[in-house]
Amino acid sequence: MKRKPKRMRGSWTPEAKLELVKLVEDDRLRERTVGRGGTNADGSVNWLSLAKRYGFLTPATVQKCYEDIKKKEDDGEDDEQVERRRDNRRLVRSDHKRSPPRRMN
């Protein structure tokens, strides 16, 4: 019986991010690395194949990482700024969840 790959946890390494960008943007490299299943019939990226490569359960996780990388490049942010922004979002969300319900008078 085939073992499922371990699910990747935590943040992406810089090497994994670099490889992801190369795989998404270079069709030939994607085919050599992931196989023909890495590209859909219409020529678009098969995010499910990339998710399997990185050990994620859903392709949305990998696609979101790629979009964040590209957005960060467009905005000129560095990794530290992005992490600070994410941490702030997490704090706001966790504070929102813990607030007591409002009373209606």
Secondary structure, 3 states (H helix, E strand, C coil): CCCCCCCCCCCCCHHHHHHHHHHHHCHHHHHHHHCHHHECCCCCECHHHHHHHHCCCCHHHHHHHHHHHHHHHHHCCCHHHHHHHHHHHHHHHHHHHHCCCCCCC
